[in-house]
């Protein structure tokens, strides 16, 4: 199963298919090169005989640059395969140390690998394990186990496993777009390889079903005139590059070619699926996919042009340093609340306040626990509503609807949770009792205001969503997001109703829209970077962590950092009130 392209050169789909190596053999546009100074060309249009018994010091070189593929490889592939059928290569192994076992390997050749580790050519495959002493016994039996290769590792399943889809006696393989890693179903997975690092493997549909021809490969070839003489080629099947961007070696160069059982033993029982039904987990993984793609592009840039990459990093660093230097980071007191402060001073004062009573503020952040549970419940119950469930199932192959529903429902709950935490923190800081007793008082008072907070949030969320969905209303939606930033603090400190809180927040932001936008972006960006950064480290350190545990840890991170952002936004409110009262910034007095 290969993910469909919506149009030519569409990077979201799969432009290639499993093909015969004949498309690159005897091809006048393909060169055989020898490793050395300037990698001299040995011959153009190398044949199978030319590759016979060549060692590691040789490689094939296709038209184009593997690090800057553009649409060259796709166009060439379509040209080379115009009259060629899809092909896979079969290889039968009877391990000498396991006479009662037989393995049938299916190897697929792909013209180009368009993943994090871009390179010319790609070899992937699956293996079927039989309890059989001969080929005849295997033909009369069913496999006991099947393994799918994925980035130097893979995943296994028993033949009667529910996750294995079959078309009669043929297993279905879902090939990841770009990387060609093999999976048992349609989804977005976390891929991992020792040399390629982490990335996202997309097998979600819609997909095209391919039924390839099968060519049987021998263990070894001794005759250079044999059409399969290329099996003995130990060089690279693509352009020579550094590290993971190097062209791959062929099937016979792999350890499992003649010794497949150790490979089976190392396969995982499952793969890590991106949690599309959980907004927080999905957000982190989407960010992870973006970070990995950006990191891969940065590595490619550095490989192709180190000077350009270094200049780019210096420019980014200079811009961030310039932005940070536009504010004042001197330490000022968080008291009194209604006082002018720069954005840097607000963030620093918030950190000092948080460190003063971390456990109490973390306790206030526990509101994210029921919010996370409620968001998960929404995702489950939405499928039970007839028309919603049918809509999700109808669009399920694309995966986009699940993500949209999760973002719409789960995102609303998470935003509501932050509004609640902001109100709790503002009420706690408003009181004089900074102990557990003050925490209980803040919780009681905020609970009494729950109706006002909920109404104000619904008004805000509905207004912004309607504007943003309309496309042309996006600028106004962004404007309203900033205007309503101080709504929770207004409800707490000025005890207004829902409509009045939005009007008052708009008044406080009037004339200070850019300042408020910068402050809110810096504060929420601090939360986002902290949560995403720690979550990405978690993914890198423990890729096999269960999804429920991963989502729980993401929620825990929000519990830890959301109160800090709420403290900072409370200080933004105090600064806005002081500004409307004409208090000059010059009145600031550093506590240092």
C-alpha positions in Angstrom: 0.0 0.0 0.0 1.5 3.3 -1.2 0.3 6.7 -0.1 -1.3 8.6 -3.0 0.0 11.8 -4.4 -2.5 14.6 -4.9 -0.4 16.0 -7.7 3.0 15.6 -9.3 6.0 16.5 -7.0 3.6 16.4 -4.0 5.9 15.8 -1.0 3.0 14.5 1.1 2.4 11.5 -1.0 4.7 8.7 -2.4 6.0 9.4 -6.0 7.9 6.1 -6.2 7.0 2.5 -6.2 8.9 -0.8 -5.8 10.7 -1.4 -9.1 13.3 -3.6 -10.7 16.9 -2.6 -10.5 16.8 -2.8 -14.3 15.8 0.9 -14.4 19.3 1.9 -13.3 21.3 -0.8 -15.0 22.3 -0.2 -18.6 20.9 3.3 -18.1 23.0 5.9 -20.1 22.2 8.6 -17.5 23.6 6.5 -14.6 27.3 6.4 -13.8 29.4 3.9 -11.9 32.0 5.7 -9.9 35.0 4.6 -7.9 35.7 6.2 -4.5 38.8 8.4 -4.6 39.9 11.9 -5.5 37.0 13.5 -7.4 35.3 10.0 -7.5 36.2 9.2 -11.1 33.7 7.6 -13.4 34.4 4.0 -14.2 31.7 3.7 -16.8 28.3 5.1 -17.9 25.3 2.8 -18.2 26.8 0.1 -15.9 25.4 -3.4 -16.5 24.9 -6.2 -14.1 28.2 -7.6 -15.4 30.0 -4.3 -14.6 28.8 -4.5 -11.0 29.8 -8.2 -10.5 32.0 -8.7 -7.5 32.8 -5.0 -7.1 33.6 -4.1 -3.5 32.8 -1.2 -1.2 34.9 1.3 -3.1 32.3 1.8 -5.8 28.9 3.5 -6.1 26.2 4.4 -8.6 25.5 8.0 -9.3 22.1 9.1 -10.7 21.2 12.4 -12.4 20.6 15.2 -9.8 21.8 15.9 -6.3 20.5 13.6 -3.6 20.5 16.4 -1.1 18.6 18.8 -3.3 16.1 16.5 -5.1 13.5 19.0 -6.2 11.4 17.1 -8.8 14.3 15.6 -10.7 14.2 12.1 -9.2 10.4 11.8 -9.6 10.5 12.8 -13.2 13.3 10.4 -14.0 11.7 7.6 -12.1 8.5 8.1 -14.1 10.5 8.1 -17.3 12.5 5.0 -16.5 9.5 2.9 -15.3 7.1 3.9 -18.1 6.9 0.3 -19.4 8.3 -1.5 -16.4 6.1 -3.5 -14.0 6.4 -3.1 -10.2 8.8 -5.7 -8.9 9.9 -7.3 -5.6 12.8 -9.7 -5.1 12.3 -12.9 -3.2 15.1 -14.8 -1.4 14.8 -18.1 0.5 17.1 -18.8 3.4 17.5 -22.1 5.3 19.6 -21.1 8.3 22.4 -23.6 8.9 22.1 -23.3 12.6 18.3 -23.8 12.6 17.5 -26.8 10.3 13.8 -26.7 11.2 13.3 -23.1 10.1 13.0 -21.4 6.8 12.8 -17.7 6.0 11.3 -16.1 2.8 12.6 -12.6 2.3 11.0 -10.0 0.0 13.2 -7.1 -0.9 11.9 -4.0 -2.5 14.0 -1.5 -4.4 13.1 2.2 -4.4 14.7 4.7 -6.7 15.0 7.5 -4.1 14.6 7.9 -0.3 12.9 11.2 0.5 13.0 11.2 4.3 15.3 12.9 6.9 18.2 11.0 5.4 17.7 11.8 1.7 19.7 9.5 -0.5 19.6 7.8 -3.9 18.2 4.3 -3.9 16.6 2.5 -1.0 16.3 -1.2 -0.1 13.5 -2.3 2.2 11.8 -5.6 2.8 9.7 -8.0 4.9 10.5 -11.6 6.0 8.3 -14.6 6.6 9.4 -17.2 9.1 8.3 -20.9 8.6 8.5 -24.0 10.8 9.7 -26.0 7.8 12.8 -28.0 6.8 12.3 -27.6 3.1 10.7 -25.3 0.5 8.0 -28.0 -0.1 7.1 -28.1 3.6 6.9 -24.3 3.6 4.6 -24.2 0.6 2.2 -26.5 2.4 2.3 -24.5 5.7 1.5 -21.0 6.9 4.2 -18.7 8.3 4.5 -18.6 12.1 5.8 -15.0 12.1 6.4 -12.1 9.9 8.8 -9.2 10.2 8.6 -5.7 8.5 11.8 -3.7 8.2 11.9 -0.1 9.5 15.0 2.0 9.6 17.6 -0.6 10.5 15.1 -2.3 12.8 11.6 -3.4 12.4 8.4 -4.8 13.8 7.1 -8.4 14.0 3.7 -10.1 14.3 2.4 -13.6 14.3 0.6 -14.8 11.2 -2.8 -14.8 13.0 -2.3 -11.4 14.7 -5.1 -9.0 14.4 -2.8 -6.2 13.3 -1.6 -8.1 10.2 -3.9 -7.4 7.2 -3.9 -10.0 4.4 -5.3 -10.2 1.0 -5.9 -14.0 0.9 -2.4 -15.4 1.6 -0.6 -12.2 0.8 0.3 -9.9 3.7 -0.4 -6.2 3.1 2.5 -3.8 3.6 1.9 -0.1 4.3 4.9 1.7 3.0 5.8 5.0 4.7 5.8 7.9 2.3 9.4 9.0 1.6 11.2 6.6 3.9 9.6 3.3 2.7 9.6 1.8 6.1 7.1 -1.0 6.3 4.2 -1.0 8.7 1.1 -3.1 9.5 -1.5 -0.4 9.2 -2.4 3.1 8.0 -1.3 5.8 10.5 1.5 8.2 11.4 4.3 6.5 13.3 7.5 7.5 15.0 10.3 6.2 13.0 13.8 5.6 14.5 17.1 4.4 13.1 20.6 4.2 14.5 22.0 6.5 11.8 18.9 8.4 10.6 17.7 9.5 14.1 14.0 10.1 14.7 11.3 11.1 12.3 7.7 10.7 11.4 6.6 7.8 9.1 3.3 8.5 7.3 1.3 5.5 6.0 -2.1 7.2 6.2 -4.3 7.0 3.2 -5.7 7.3 0.7 -3.4 4.6 -0.7 -2.8 2.8 -4.0 -2.6 -1.0 -3.9 0.3 -2.5 -5.8 0.7 -6.1 -6.8 4.3 -6.5 -8.0 5.9 -9.3 -10.0 8.3 -11.5 -8.0 11.9 -12.3 -9.0 13.7 -15.0 -7.1 17.3 -14.2 -6.1 20.0 -16.8 -5.4 22.3 -16.7 -2.3 25.2 -15.8 -4.5 26.1 -15.4 -8.2 29.3 -16.7 -9.7 28.9 -15.8 -13.3 29.3 -12.2 -14.4 27.1 -12.8 -17.4 24.2 -13.8 -15.2 21.4 -11.2 -15.4 21.4 -11.2 -11.6 25.2 -10.6 -11.3 24.4 -7.3 -9.5 23.5 -9.4 -6.4 27.3 -9.7 -5.6 27.8 -5.9 -5.8 29.0 -4.7 -2.4 29.2 -1.0 -3.2 26.6 1.7 -2.8 23.4 1.9 -4.9 23.4 5.7 -4.8 25.5 8.9 -4.7 28.3 8.9 -2.1 27.5 11.4 0.7 28.4 11.8 4.4 26.8 9.7 7.0 23.1 8.9 6.7 22.9 10.6 3.3 25.1 7.9 1.7 23.6 5.6 -0.9 22.6 2.2 0.6 24.3 -1.2 0.1 22.3 -4.0 -1.5 20.5 -6.9 0.1 23.4 -9.4 0.0 25.5 -7.0 2.0 23.0 -7.2 4.9 23.7 -9.5 7.8 20.3 -11.0 7.6 20.8 -12.1 4.0 22.1 -15.5 5.1 21.5 -15.2 8.9 18.0 -13.8 9.3 17.0 -15.2 12.7 19.0 -12.7 14.9 17.3 -10.0 12.9 13.9 -11.5 13.8 14.9 -11.7 17.5 15.6 -7.9 17.6 12.3 -6.8 16.1 9.8 -4.9 18.2 6.3 -6.2 18.9 4.7 -2.9 18.1 5.4 0.6 16.7 4.7 4.0 18.3 1.7 5.6 16.8 1.1 9.4 16.9 -1.8 9.9 19.3 -4.2 11.8 17.0 -7.0 11.6 19.5 -5.1 13.4 22.2 -4.6 17.1 21.5 -1.6 17.6 23.8 0.3 14.5 22.8 -0.5 15.1 19.1 0.7 18.7 19.4 4.0 17.6 20.8 4.5 14.9 18.2 3.6 17.3 15.4 6.1 19.7 16.8 8.6 16.8 17.0 8.0 16.0 13.3 8.6 19.6 12.4 11.7 19.9 14.5 13.2 16.7 13.1 12.4 17.9 9.5 14.0 21.3 10.3 17.0 19.6 11.9 17.4 17.3 8.8 17.2 20.3 6.5 19.7 22.1 8.7 22.1 19.1 8.5 21.7 19.0 4.7 22.4 22.7 4.5 25.5 22.3 6.6 26.6 19.3 4.5 26.2 21.1 1.2 27.3 24.5 2.4 28.8 24.8 5.9 29.5 28.5 5.5 25.9 29.2 4.6 24.6 27.2 7.6 26.9 28.9 10.0 25.8 32.3 8.7 22.2 31.3 9.0 22.6 30.2 12.6 24.5 33.5 13.4 21.6 35.5 11.9 19.0 33.6 13.9 21.0 34.0 17.1 21.5 37.8 16.4 17.8 38.3 15.8 16.9 36.5 19.1 19.5 38.4 21.0 18.2 41.7 19.5 14.6 40.9 20.5 15.7 39.9 24.0 17.7 43.2 24.2 14.7 45.3 23.4 13.3 44.8 26.9 14.6 45.4 30.4 15.6 42.3 32.5 16.5 44.1 35.7 14.9 42.5 38.8 11.8 44.3 40.2 9.3 43.3 42.9 6.0 41.7 42.0 4.4 44.0 44.5 2.4 46.1 44.2 0.5 44.5 41.3 -0.6 47.7 39.6 2.8 48.9 38.5 4.6 49.5 35.2 7.1 46.8 34.2 8.9 45.9 31.1 8.3 42.4 29.5 11.6 41.1 30.7 11.0 42.4 34.2 7.6 40.7 34.2 9.1 37.3 33.2 11.8 37.7 35.8 9.4 38.8 38.6 7.1 35.8 37.7 10.1 33.4 38.1 10.9 34.8 41.5 7.3 34.6 42.6 7.0 31.0 41.4 10.2 29.9 43.1 8.9 31.4 46.4 6.0 28.9 46.6 6.5 26.3 43.9 4.4 23.5 45.5 1.4 25.8 46.0 1.5 27.0 42.4 1.9 23.5 41.1 -1.2 22.6 43.2 -3.0 25.3 41.4 -1.9 23.9 38.1 -3.5 20.5 38.9 -6.6 21.9 37.1 -5.0 20.4 34.0 -5.6 16.9 35.2 -9.4 16.9 34.9 -9.0 19.0 31.8 -6.9 16.3 30.2 -9.3 13.6 31.2 -12.3 15.7 29.9 -10.5 16.2 26.5 -9.9 12.5 26.2 -13.5 11.8 27.0 -14.6 14.2 24.3 -12.5 12.4 21.8 -14.1 9.1 22.8 -17.7 10.2 23.0 -17.5 12.2 19.8 -17.2 8.9 17.9 -20.4 7.7 19.6 -22.4 10.5 18.1 -23.8 9.0 14.9 -23.1 11.8 12.4 -19.8 12.8 14.0 -18.6 9.2 14.2 -19.5 8.5 10.6 -17.8 11.8 9.5 -14.6 10.8 11.3 -14.6 7.2 9.9 -15.3 8.6 6.4 -12.3 10.8 6.6 -10.2 8.4 8.7 -7.7 7.4 6.0 -6.5 11.0 5.7 -5.8 11.4 9.4 -6.5 15.1 9.1 -10.0 15.0 10.4 -9.0 13.2 13.6 -6.3 15.8 14.2 -8.7 18.7 13.5 -11.4 17.2 15.8 -8.7 16.7 18.5 -7.4 20.2 18.1 -10.9 21.7 18.1 -12.2 19.8 21.1 -9.1 19.1 23.1 -7.6 22.6 22.3 -10.7 24.3 23.7 -10.5 22.3 26.9 -6.8 23.1 27.3 -7.4 26.8 26.8 -10.3 26.7 29.2 -8.0 25.0 31.7 -5.4 27.8 31.3 -8.1 30.4 31.9 -9.1 28.6 35.1 -5.4 28.3 36.2 -5.0 32.0 35.5 -8.0 32.9 37.6 -6.8 30.7 40.4 -3.3 32.2 40.4 -4.7 35.7 40.2 -7.0 35.1 43.2 -4.2 33.4 45.2 -1.9 36.3 44.6 -4.7 38.8 45.4 -5.0 37.4 48.9 -2.5 38.0 51.7 -2.4 34.3 52.8 0.3 32.6 50.8 -0.2 29.2 52.5 -2.3 26.2 51.8 -5.1 28.0 53.5 -4.8 30.8 50.9 -4.9 28.1 48.2 -8.1 26.7 49.6 -9.6 30.2 49.7 -8.6 31.0 46.1 -10.1 27.7 45.0 -13.4 28.4 46.8 -13.7 32.0 45.4 -12.7 30.9 41.8 -15.2 28.1 41.9 -17.9 30.6 42.8 -16.9 32.6 39.7 -16.9 29.5 37.4 -20.1 30.6 35.5 -18.6 34.0 34.7 -15.3 32.5 33.6 -17.0 29.9 31.5 -19.3 32.4 29.8 -16.4 34.7 29.0 -14.3 31.9 27.7 -17.1 30.6 25.4 -17.6 34.1 24.0 -13.9 34.5 23.4 -13.4 31.1 21.9 -16.5 31.3 19.6 -15.6 34.7 18.4 -12.0 33.8 17.6 -12.8 30.4 16.0 -15.5 32.0 13.7 -13.1 34.7 12.6 -10.2 32.3 12.0 -12.2 29.7 10.1 -13.5 32.3 7.8 -10.0 32.8 6.5 -10.6 36.5 5.5 -11.3 37.1 9.2 -7.9 35.8 10.4 -6.4 39.3 11.0 -9.4 40.2 13.1 -9.2 36.9 15.0 -5.6 37.6 15.9 -6.6 41.1 17.0 -9.3 39.7 19.3 -7.0 37.0 20.8 -4.8 39.8 22.0 -7.7 42.0 23.1 -9.1 39.3 25.3 -5.8 38.2 26.9 -6.6 39.9 30.3 -10.1 38.5 30.7 -9.4 36.1 33.6 -7.5 38.8 35.6 -10.2 41.3 35.1 -12.9 38.9 36.4 -10.8 38.3 39.5 -9.5 41.8 40.3 -12.5 43.9 39.1 -15.3 41.3 39.7 -17.0 42.1 36.4 -19.5 39.9 34.5 -18.5 37.9 31.4 -19.3 40.7 28.8 -17.8 43.4 31.0 -14.6 41.4 31.4 -14.1 41.3 27.7 -14.9 45.0 27.3 -12.5 45.9 30.1 -9.7 43.7 28.7 -10.2 45.4 25.4 -9.9 48.8 27.1 -6.7 47.9 28.9 -5.2 46.6 25.6 -6.2 49.7 23.6 -3.2 51.6 22.6 -1.0 48.8 23.9 -1.9 46.0 21.4 1.6 45.4 20.2 3.0 45.5 23.7 0.4 43.1 24.9 0.9 40.8 21.9 4.7 40.8 22.5 4.3 40.0 26.2 1.7 37.3 25.7 3.8 35.7 22.9 6.9 35.8 25.0 5.2 34.3 28.0 3.2 31.6 26.2 6.3 30.9 24.0 8.2 30.3 27.2 5.6 27.7 28.2 5.5 26.1 24.7 9.2 25.9 24.3 9.6 24.4 27.8 6.9 21.8 27.3 7.9 20.9 23.8 11.6 20.8 24.6 11.2 18.5 27.5 8.7 16.3 25.6 11.0 16.0 22.6 13.8 14.9 25.0 11.4 12.4 26.4 10.6 11.0 22.9 14.3 10.8 22.0 15.2 9.1 25.3 12.2 6.7 25.4 10.6 6.2 22.0 8.8 3.1 23.1 6.9 4.8 25.9 3.2 3.9 26.0 1.0 6.7 24.5 -1.0 7.0 27.7 2.2 7.5 29.7 3.5 10.0 27.2 0.2 12.0 27.3 0.3 11.9 31.1 3.8 13.3 31.2 2.9 16.1 28.7 0.0 17.0 31.0 2.4 16.9 34.0 4.7 19.4 32.2 1.7 21.8 31.7 0.9 21.5 35.4 4.4 22.6 36.2 4.7 25.5 33.9 1.2 26.9 33.3 1.1 28.6 36.8 4.3 30.4 35.9 2.7 31.8 32.7 -0.4 32.7 34.8 1.7 34.7 37.3 3.3 36.5 34.4 0.0 37.4 32.8 -1.3 38.6 36.1 1.7 41.1 36.1 0.9 42.0 32.5 -2.6 43.0 33.8 -1.1 45.1 36.6 1.2 46.8 34.1 -1.8 47.6 31.8 -3.9 49.1 34.7 -0.9 51.2 35.7 -0.5 52.4 32.2 -4.1 53.5 31.9 -3.7 55.4 35.1 -0.7 57.3 33.6 2.0 55.7 35.8 5.3 56.3 34.0 7.9 53.6 33.5 10.4 55.9 35.1 8.8 55.1 38.5 10.4 51.7 38.3 12.8 51.0 41.1 15.0 47.9 40.9 15.3 45.7 43.9 18.9 44.8 43.0 
